[in-house]
Amino acid sequence: MVKKELLFTAGQFARIHDVNKRTLQYYDDIGLFRPQVRGENNYRYYSYQQSPELELILTLREMNMSLPEIESYLQHPSPLSLAELVETKTAELEAKIAHLRRMQQLLAEKEQQLRFCISVDIESIELIECGEERLLLSQPIREDASLDKEMAVLMNHIKELGEYSRFNNHSGTVMDIESVKQGEFTEYRFFSLIREDDGSVPVFIKPAGLYLRAFCLGDWSRLPAAYQRILDYAWQQRLRLSGYAYEQEINEMAVSSAEEIITQITIRCDQE
């Protein structure tokens, strides 16, 4: 028989294990974890020897097991079943950690991007080195396409991205630079970065190299003027623009109107 002085009240036992007293009451009510002794005053008393069982329950709850699952295990505990349970939950935990790390990377990139927006010189044009990127491109959209058509292409693009869309901090539109040179902005595609290419989607390679970078403040109607400024600069600096023009709105989630949107434009170039 357990000695009285080795028993704890529900409040004391709850504080020892850093849980709410009502949690112990609920576990008792559903028959998952009962007190060692119930006094004449109907008070619950728990033995220190019950601590390992409670800690196991709390651990399994932390591992996202439901109360019925925990009860089922406690009714038929064994080293093998516990080992299998730990193996399963470890795999689930590792997947969750990987998910959180991707989210952490996304948030760090977004913070860096927003801090860049605060200090960027909208009028600047500069040459930057860019690494290779693997992109998923949408179907082409013509300027005269209806809004419904544009939305259908965008939705299909997001659907094709699948899980990639959850961790995408790098997306925008792309146009053929030869069309831009002719002042024709009649066709474009959506693009999204593929961070970890597993071969599940077709990718377009944005090659590494030297890129001209400029910015446009405001809505899409101001982009032609921004491109003309880029073309004039390239001509003055004897730069040959090639490939595609990549447009990316870098502060779209942090402004209240289209007039505040900053679009970054990058175009691959070579010295003539």
C-alpha angles and dihedrals in degrees: 000000000000113000117243094237091060093059127095130206117241090257093051093046091048092052092048091055096036096240134125116268088231089060090061090047091051093048088052093048093054093042096244098118121007129191119257091236135014110205128222087260088057090249116149119238124191129200122227085234088069092061096092091053093049092046089052091052092048091048092050089050089052086053087059096252116155120239092248089053091050092047091050091053094046090053091058108022121174137155091248096050092046091049091051091047092051091048092052095046092046090057090049091049092050090052090050091049090051089050092051092048090055089050090049090052090049093051092047091052092047091051091049091048093050093047088051089053091055094059102029119123104229092202095052124112117188145161117247135177114240129191124227116282132193112220137185111221126204126223112283118272122205122219092241093053116123121253089249090055092049092049091048091054092047093048091049089050092053091046091052090051090059111170090359088074091065094064101033116129095156119066139123142118133303132205134185107261093219089062090049090053088056091050091248115139095168102121135036142155134218115242133196130186118249105211101183110026108208094167094253094118132036112256136206116214116229098199125231117249147087116334133187110229127198137155140228125203116208138021129328093277090074095054097087090058090048091052092050089054089051093049092049091050092048091051092049093048093043093241122157112218117208144169115014142341111235117205121194127175102220102186104030093126094051104052135077100213140030090245089070097050115118115208118197115210122197126182128178113243144175133204111256 
